Amino acid sequence: MNDVMFWLIMAAAGLAGLLIATQAALAGWRGWLELKRAELGAARDAAAPPTPGSRIELADLKERVRKLEAIAAGVDL
């Protein structure tokens, strides 16, 4: 009887371990899928045409960079 109980306990422990490993793998898989969805969403957003407001901001930043380069080169504006 003692030998049977040992094997039942070992089988239950094995199943519990398998369940824990399966849950961990499933959580990792879902996290990886969410990461890929976020990457695809970011790529889709980056490929979208810029809005008029962002073009103005970009032009302003380019002007600032041009002025800073002129200052670094020692050119008076």
Distance bins in CASP14 RR format, pairs under 12 A and 6 or more apart:
PFRMAT RR
TARGET T0000
AUTHOR 0000-0000-0000
RMODE 2
METHOD distances of the structure
MODEL  1
1 7 0 0 0 0 0 1 0 0 0 0 0
1 8 0 0 0 0 0 1 0 0 0 0 0
2 8 0 0 0 0 0 1 0 0 0 0 0
2 9 0 0 0 0 0 1 0 0 0 0 0
3 9 0 0 0 0 0 1 0 0 0 0 0
3 10 0 0 0 0 0 1 0 0 0 0 0
4 10 0 0 0 0 0 1 0 0 0 0 0
4 11 0 0 0 0 0 1 0 0 0 0 0
5 11 0 0 0 0 0 1 0 0 0 0 0
5 12 0 0 0 0 0 1 0 0 0 0 0
6 12 0 0 0 0 0 1 0 0 0 0 0
6 13 0 0 0 0 0 1 0 0 0 0 0
7 13 0 0 0 0 0 1 0 0 0 0 0
7 14 0 0 0 0 0 1 0 0 0 0 0
8 14 0 0 0 0 0 1 0 0 0 0 0
8 15 0 0 0 0 0 1 0 0 0 0 0
9 15 0 0 0 0 0 1 0 0 0 0 0
9 16 0 0 0 0 0 1 0 0 0 0 0
10 16 0 0 0 0 0 1 0 0 0 0 0
10 17 0 0 0 0 0 1 0 0 0 0 0
11 17 0 0 0 0 0 1 0 0 0 0 0
11 18 0 0 0 0 0 1 0 0 0 0 0
12 18 0 0 0 0 0 1 0 0 0 0 0
12 19 0 0 0 0 0 1 0 0 0 0 0
13 19 0 0 0 0 0 1 0 0 0 0 0
13 20 0 0 0 0 0 1 0 0 0 0 0
14 20 0 0 0 0 1 0 0 0 0 0 0
14 21 0 0 0 0 1 0 0 0 0 0 0
14 22 0 0 0 0 0 1 0 0 0 0 0
15 21 0 0 0 0 0 1 0 0 0 0 0
15 22 0 0 0 0 0 1 0 0 0 0 0
16 22 0 0 0 0 0 1 0 0 0 0 0
16 23 0 0 0 0 0 1 0 0 0 0 0
17 23 0 0 0 0 1 0 0 0 0 0 0
17 24 0 0 0 0 1 0 0 0 0 0 0
17 25 0 0 0 0 0 1 0 0 0 0 0
18 24 0 0 0 0 0 1 0 0 0 0 0
18 25 0 0 0 0 0 1 0 0 0 0 0
19 25 0 0 0 0 0 1 0 0 0 0 0
19 26 0 0 0 0 0 1 0 0 0 0 0
20 26 0 0 0 0 0 1 0 0 0 0 0
20 27 0 0 0 0 0 1 0 0 0 0 0
21 27 0 0 0 0 0 1 0 0 0 0 0
21 28 0 0 0 0 0 1 0 0 0 0 0
22 28 0 0 0 0 0 1 0 0 0 0 0
22 29 0 0 0 0 0 1 0 0 0 0 0
23 29 0 0 0 0 0 1 0 0 0 0 0
23 30 0 0 0 0 0 1 0 0 0 0 0
24 30 0 0 0 0 0 1 0 0 0 0 0
24 31 0 0 0 0 0 1 0 0 0 0 0
25 31 0 0 0 0 0 1 0 0 0 0 0
25 32 0 0 0 0 0 1 0 0 0 0 0
26 32 0 0 0 0 0 1 0 0 0 0 0
26 33 0 0 0 0 0 1 0 0 0 0 0
27 33 0 0 0 0 0 1 0 0 0 0 0
27 34 0 0 0 0 0 1 0 0 0 0 0
28 34 0 0 0 0 1 0 0 0 0 0 0
28 35 0 0 0 0 1 0 0 0 0 0 0
29 35 0 0 0 0 0 1 0 0 0 0 0
29 36 0 0 0 0 0 1 0 0 0 0 0
30 36 0 0 0 0 0 1 0 0 0 0 0
30 37 0 0 0 0 0 1 0 0 0 0 0
31 37 0 0 0 0 1 0 0 0 0 0 0
31 38 0 0 0 0 1 0 0 0 0 0 0
32 38 0 0 0 0 0 1 0 0 0 0 0
32 39 0 0 0 0 0 1 0 0 0 0 0
33 39 0 0 0 0 0 1 0 0 0 0 0
33 40 0 0 0 0 0 1 0 0 0 0 0
34 40 0 0 0 0 0 1 0 0 0 0 0
34 41 0 0 0 0 0 1 0 0 0 0 0
35 41 0 0 0 0 0 1 0 0 0 0 0
35 42 0 0 0 0 0 1 0 0 0 0 0
36 42 0 0 0 0 0 1 0 0 0 0 0
36 43 0 0 0 0 0 1 0 0 0 0 0
37 43 0 0 0 0 0 1 0 0 0 0 0
37 44 0 0 0 0 0 1 0 0 0 0 0
38 44 0 0 0 0 0 1 0 0 0 0 0
38 45 0 0 0 0 0 1 0 0 0 0 0
39 45 0 0 0 0 0 1 0 0 0 0 0
39 46 0 0 0 0 0 1 0 0 0 0 0
40 46 0 0 0 0 0 1 0 0 0 0 0
40 47 0 0 0 0 0 1 0 0 0 0 0
41 47 0 0 0 0 1 0 0 0 0 0 0
41 48 0 0 0 0 0 1 0 0 0 0 0
42 48 0 0 0 0 0 1 0 0 0 0 0
45 51 0 0 0 0 0 1 0 0 0 0 0
45 54 0 0 0 0 0 1 0 0 0 0 0
46 54 0 0 0 0 0 1 0 0 0 0 0
48 54 0 0 0 0 0 1 0 0 0 0 0
49 55 0 0 0 0 1 0 0 0 0 0 0
50 56 0 0 0 0 1 0 0 0 0 0 0
50 57 0 0 0 0 1 0 0 0 0 0 0
50 58 1 0 0 1 0 0 0 0 0 0 0
50 59 0 0 0 0 0 1 0 0 0 0 0
51 57 0 0 0 0 1 0 0 0 0 0 0
51 58 0 0 0 0 0 1 0 0 0 0 0
52 58 0 0 0 0 0 1 0 0 0 0 0
52 59 0 0 0 0 0 1 0 0 0 0 0
53 59 0 0 0 0 1 0 0 0 0 0 0
53 60 0 0 0 0 1 0 0 0 0 0 0
54 60 0 0 0 0 0 1 0 0 0 0 0
54 61 0 0 0 0 0 1 0 0 0 0 0
55 61 0 0 0 0 0 1 0 0 0 0 0
55 62 0 0 0 0 0 1 0 0 0 0 0
56 62 0 0 0 0 0 1 0 0 0 0 0
56 63 0 0 0 0 0 1 0 0 0 0 0
57 63 0 0 0 0 0 1 0 0 0 0 0
57 64 0 0 0 0 0 1 0 0 0 0 0
58 64 0 0 0 0 0 1 0 0 0 0 0
58 65 0 0 0 0 0 1 0 0 0 0 0
59 65 0 0 0 0 0 1 0 0 0 0 0
59 66 0 0 0 0 0 1 0 0 0 0 0
60 66 0 0 0 0 0 1 0 0 0 0 0
60 67 0 0 0 0 0 1 0 0 0 0 0
61 67 0 0 0 0 0 1 0 0 0 0 0
61 68 0 0 0 0 0 1 0 0 0 0 0
62 68 0 0 0 0 0 1 0 0 0 0 0
62 69 0 0 0 0 0 1 0 0 0 0 0
63 69 0 0 0 0 0 1 0 0 0 0 0
63 70 0 0 0 0 0 1 0 0 0 0 0
63 77 0 0 0 0 0 1 0 0 0 0 0
64 70 0 0 0 0 0 1 0 0 0 0 0
64 71 0 0 0 0 0 1 0 0 0 0 0
65 71 0 0 0 0 0 1 0 0 0 0 0
65 72 0 0 0 0 0 1 0 0 0 0 0
66 72 0 0 0 0 0 1 0 0 0 0 0
66 73 0 0 0 0 0 1 0 0 0 0 0
66 75 0 0 0 0 0 1 0 0 0 0 0
66 77 0 0 0 0 1 0 0 0 0 0 0
67 73 0 0 0 0 0 1 0 0 0 0 0
67 74 0 0 0 0 0 1 0 0 0 0 0
67 75 0 0 0 0 1 0 0 0 0 0 0
67 76 0 0 0 0 0 1 0 0 0 0 0
67 77 1 0 0 1 0 0 0 0 0 0 0
68 74 0 0 0 0 0 1 0 0 0 0 0
68 75 0 0 0 0 0 1 0 0 0 0 0
68 77 0 0 0 0 0 1 0 0 0 0 0
69 75 0 0 0 0 1 0 0 0 0 0 0
69 77 0 0 0 0 0 1 0 0 0 0 0
70 76 0 0 0 0 1 0 0 0 0 0 0
70 77 1 0 1 0 0 0 0 0 0 0 0
71 77 1 0 0 1 0 0 0 0 0 0 0
END
